[in-house]
Amino acid sequence: MKHRIGFNALSRNSAQRTALKRNMVTSLFRYERIETTKAKALEVRRMAEKMITRAKVDNVHNRRTVGKDLFDEGILAKLFTEIAPLFVERKGGYTRILKTGNRLGDAAEMVILELVEKTVKVDKNAEKKAEKKADKKVADTSAAKPAKAKAEKAKAKAEEKSAEEVK
């Protein structure tokens, strides 16, 4: 029986084990989804969930405590500003483990470790396309009705002049 064994050593010494967990937690917060072995995922999940719980309250002490293990300042900021606010109402269980089968080389059980909530990724290309469509619509309506467009431009110039005179 394995009494009083609090963690999986992952066949590594303590320095290698902490480095592995730090790197994997950083990758989890960066990509919000990683594929790894089941044993590693269970250990990384413990560390990640504790960090998210800390990050739900954004103060200097919590930032420094989490910053001891997250060396990438960009990921630390992402954790406190984007990831943790998604889980404010949730009491725990911020990650999920999905089994994917066994690895071909050594038949290790592989899993996907991911965050339960996904952050909204802003697609810059989609924004640019939407702006271009809006510009085309404005251009199409102004080309069809040139007199109306000229009147609107003249009105805008008059408003600018009156604003400058007031100043």
Secondary structure, DSSP 8 states (H G I E B T S, - for coil): --TT--S--TTS-HHHHHHHHHHHHHHHHHHSEEEEEHHHHHHHHHHHHHHHHHHTS-SHHHHHHHHTT---HHHHHHIIIIIGGGGTT--S--EEEEEEEE-TTT--EEEEEEESS------HHHHHHHHHHHHHHHHHHHHH-HHHHHHHHHHHHHHHHHHHHH-
